[in-house]
């Protein structure tokens, strides 16, 4: 577990929801699901919702959106 990545992610989750693209662009975290797993293992209640977005080609796809404490 990268403590600094988890620290940055936890701080960001306290401000609101996050997707993998947000994590990459804002925090430099490429493996968001792995860091979410680390935080869950540490006891943080993190929920996941699947949302639909469009990729750069205009195609619909589903991505995970994470939030702290079921927000």
Secondary structure, DSSP 8 states (H G I E B T S, - for coil): --HHHHHHHHHHHTT--EEHHHIIIII--S-HHHHHHHHHHTT--EEEEEEEEE-TTS-EEEEEEEEETT-
